[in-house]
Amino acid sequence: MGYRIVVAGATGNVGREVVNILAEREFPADEIAVLASSRSQGIEIEYGDTGKMLKVQNIEHFDWNGWDMAIFAIGSDATKKFAPIAAAAGCVVIDNSSLHRMDPDIPLIVPEVNPDAIDGYTRKNIIANPNCSTAQLVVALKPLHDYANITRVVVSTYQSVSGAGKAGMDELFDQSRNIFVGDSVEPKKFTKQIAFNLIPHIDSFLEDGYTKEEWKMMVEVKKILDPKIKLTATCVRVPVFVGHSEAVSIEYEREMSAAKAKSILRESPGIMLVDKHEDGGYATPIEAAGDDATYVSRVREDPTVDNGLAFWCVSDNLRKGAALNAVQIAELLGRRHLKKG
């Protein structure tokens, strides 16, 4: 007997990716329900490349009783309304929004990093998925931290427009086209022109000058990996459709050579080390798009601090940064607790 699983927000970028990944990974599902708002009710979504079509149901009228788990990709406001209803009905919610991440009673999970923390899901029947930029970072940091104990991280992110949803992708496409044909470029989704530009501003500004996106990375790394790690982040939106990149500098308690770091990363789950000292011997968002791995490149020692290391990290933000991680959480939940399939 397999699982009865729900995908809420199935018509959005992340929701569609969740449906595709469930099919790709042959998730042991006996039944799948795909939900969205009333605007999308009745449209059909293909279950991966299987030819099987799933009809979208209205989340407002959905009966959560009897369903094992639900992957939510519907934003914080809708999640705040529907997650408690699903959880109370016995359906375990895996939440992609930021709503529950810092709740001390809700585990924040990256399966390669802190799988044991999932045991706490029973307190509220909800599991949180981290921010997209956090997920790939902690996958790369975890094996290095286990070896040499990370004390401080400085990270600059280069985040694709797909992190802002379909509207972000459409704006990059439309602005690029308009520039080539000489039409005007008016920012709508972003605060400034994104085509052929960089914007050092993701999410709202906080009183200390950091943005909420940067704050998310700071607090989420502590919750997932180690509360003693100090982290500062600068998050930048870049004119790339899919794939987040990060330049990372680390300080350790003890010595970590670049050679040792590479040997550790090479054998670590979820990581693909691409690091040749030659033209093109590193990963970029183009290679990461559509793939499950977190790519690490440009590993080198930082001579400006004691026990310092630097590297470049790239991942598909719609997959490992959201949909894939959510499906991996569902798989972990099944293996460890629900034990169907």
N, C-alpha and C positions, 0 to 999 in steps of 0.2 A: 504493500500500500504506500502510495506516494503522498505528496503534500498538496493541499489546496492553498494556492498563493495568489495574492492580489498585487497588482501594480497600479498605484494611484498617481495620476498625472501622466498617463501613458502616451498622451499625444505631444508632450514636450520633448526637447532634445534629450534630456537625461532619461525620461520615462521610456522613450522609444529604444534608447540604448540598453536599458534594463531588460526589456522584452527580447531584444536581439541576443543579449548575453545569456539569458536563461536558456534560450534555444541552443546557442553555440555550445554551452557547457553541459547540455543535456541534463538540466536540473530535474530531479525526480518529482515532477509535478503531475498529479492526476487531473487537476483542474486549475486553470488560470483565469482570473477575472481582471479585465483592464478597465480602469475608471478615469473619468475626467469630468469637467463641468458640463452643464446642460448643453452648452454650445457644441460640444463634440459628441453628444450622445448619438449612437447609431452608426457612426463611421466605423470602418473596419481597419484593423492593423494586422499585418502579417507577422506570424510568430517566427522570427528569424527568416531563414530561407527555406522553411519547411513546406510552404504552400498553405499551411493552416491559417485561417483567418479568425481573428478575435474581434468581437463586436464591443465597442466602447459603451459602458454603462454610466449612468449619472451617479456620481458619488453621493449626492444629496439623498438618494433613495436606496442606497445599497445596504443590504442586511449583512453585517459582519459576523454573525453567529456561524460557527462551524468552519471558519477559515483559520488556517494554521499561522500564517504570517503575511504581512503586507509591507511592500517596499514603497515608501512615500517619496514622491518627487514633485511636490505641489506647493512649495514655499511655506514660510513660517505661519502666515495668517490662516491659511486653510488647514495646515497641520495642527495648529492650536485648537481648531474646531473639531477635526475628525479623529486625530490620534487617540484622545481619551476614550472616544466611543468605541473604536476598534479594539483598543487594549482592554477595555472593560468587558468586551464580548469574548475575550480569550484569544484574540488574534494578536500575535507579537508584531509590533510596529518597528520597522527599520527606517529611520528618518534621515533623509538627505538634507533637510533644512538646517539652519543654525539654531533653531528654537531650543533644542534639548541638550546641546553639546556640553554645556558647563553645569548642568544639573548634577549634583553630587550623587543622586540616586539613580542616574541613568548612565550606563557604560558608553564610552566613546571608543570605538573599536577600529583598528586596522589589523586584520587577522595575522599578518606576518609579524606584527610588533607586540601586541598585547592580547592574545587570544583568551587568556585566563580571565580577563576582566569581564567577558561576556556572561559569566556566571551571575553577575548582579542584575541581569535583565528582569528577574522575577519581581523586583521591588515595584516596578511600574509597568512591566510588560512592553517596555520601549527600549530600543537600542539606537544610539546616535551614530551617524556617519560623519567624519570630520570634513572640514573645509578642503576643497580640491588641492590647494597649494600645500596644505599641511600633510595630506595623505602621502604624496610622493616623497616629501622631505623626511618623514619619520621612517619610511621604508629604507631609505638610504642611511639614516643616522643610526638606527637600531643596532645593526651588527658592529658598527664602529664603537658605539657607546658601550656595548657589552665587553669589548676588549680593553678599552683605554679610558673609559669614563669621561664623557663630554662635560665640560663646565660652561662653555659659552658658544653661541652660534650667531653669526651675522649672515643674513640671507637677503638677497635682492631677487625679487621675482619678476618674470617677464611673462605676463598672463594673457592668453589668447582671448579673443572676443566671444568665443562660445561660452566662456564663463559667465557672460552676461545674458545668455539665452539666445533664442532665435533673433530677437530684436537687435542684439549686438552684432551678430553675423550679418544680418541684412544691412545694417548701417555701414559696416566696412565695405561690403560689396557695392552698395549704392554710391557711397562717397568715392570709391576708387573709379567706378565707371564715370561718374560725373566729372571728376578731375580730367580724365582722358578726353572727354568730349567737350570740355569747356563750360559745363554747367556749374551752378552754385553748389556749395557744400554747406549744409546747415546741420550742426550737431543736434541730435534728438535724444538718443539713448545715453550718449557719453557727454561729458562736460566740455570737451573740445573735439576738434576734428581728429578722428582716429586713423583715417587713411594716410599712409606715409608719415605717421607721427607716433609719438609715445606720450602716454598720459600717466604721471606719477600720482594717481588718485584712483583707488578702488574702494567703493562703499563710502560711508559718511565719515567726516572728520570728528575726532574726539577732542576733548579740552587740552590734552597734552601734545597735540599736533600730529599724533599718529592717526591713521585711518582705522576703521573697524576691521577691515581685512587684515591689516598688520597686527592688530590686537588679537584677532582670532588665532593667528599663527603662534603668537607668544603664549597664549593660555592653553591652546590645544596641545602643543608639543609637551608642555609641562604635565598635562593630565594623562596623555597617552604614554609618554616615554619616561619622564623623570621630573618631579616638581623642582628639583635643584638646578636644572639647566637654565641659564640665562640666555635669552634670545632677543635680538632686535631685527626688525624686518622693514624693508622698503618694497612696496608692492606697486608694480607698474603695468598698465594695460598696453599691449603692443598689437600692431596690425597683422596678427596671425590668426587664422580661423580656428584651428584646433591644436592644442598642445601647450602646456605650461612649462616654462624653463626657469631654472633657479641657479644663481651663482652663490655658492655656500662657502663660508669660512668657519672653521671649527677650532676651538682650543680644548685640549685634553688635560687630564691630571697627570698622565705619564706619556712617555714618548710613543709616537706612532709614525712610522716611516711611510712614505708613499707606497713603497713596494709591499709593505705589510697590509696597508689599507686595500690595495688592489687585490691581494690574495684573499682577503676576507670578503670583499664585495663580490668577487667572482663566484664564490660558493654560497652566497646568501639568497634566500627565497625572494622572488619577485623582482630581482635586479638583473639587468643586463649591462655588463661592463664593456664599453666601447672606448678604448683609450690607446690610440696609437699616436706617436709624435710625428705626424705627417699630415699633409693636406687632406682634409676630409676624414681624419681619423677620430672623429667624435660624433656624438648624436645631436640631432636637431629636431625641432617639432615635426618636420616632415616624416622622419623615420618613426617617430613615436605614435603618430596618428593611426588609430585603428589597431594598435597593439596593446597587450596587457602589461608589459614590463615597465619598470621604472629604469630609465637609462642613466648611467653615470659615466662621465667622461672628464678629461682634464684633471685627473687626480694628481696633486702635487703638494709638496711641503711648503708651509708658509714661514719664511725666515724672519718675519717681523715680530713674531711672538714665540714664547716657549711652547713646544709641543703643539704646533699649529699645522693645519691641513686645509687645503682648498679643493673644491671640485665643482663640476657642472652637472646639473641634474635635469632630465627632461621626461615628461610623461603625458599621455593623453588624458586631459582633465575630465573628459566625458566618461572615460572608462575607469582607470584607477582612481581618479579624483572624485568619482561619483558612482556611476552605475556598476562597474566591476566590483568595487569595494563593497557595495551594498549586497550584491549577489554572493560575494565571498562570505559576508557576514551571515547571510541566509544559509549557506552551506555549512558554516561553522556551527550555527545554532542547531541545525539538523543533526550533525554528527555528535555534538556534545550533549544535547538536551532532548530534542523532540524525537529523534531516532526513528524516522520513517524512511521509506524509500530504499 
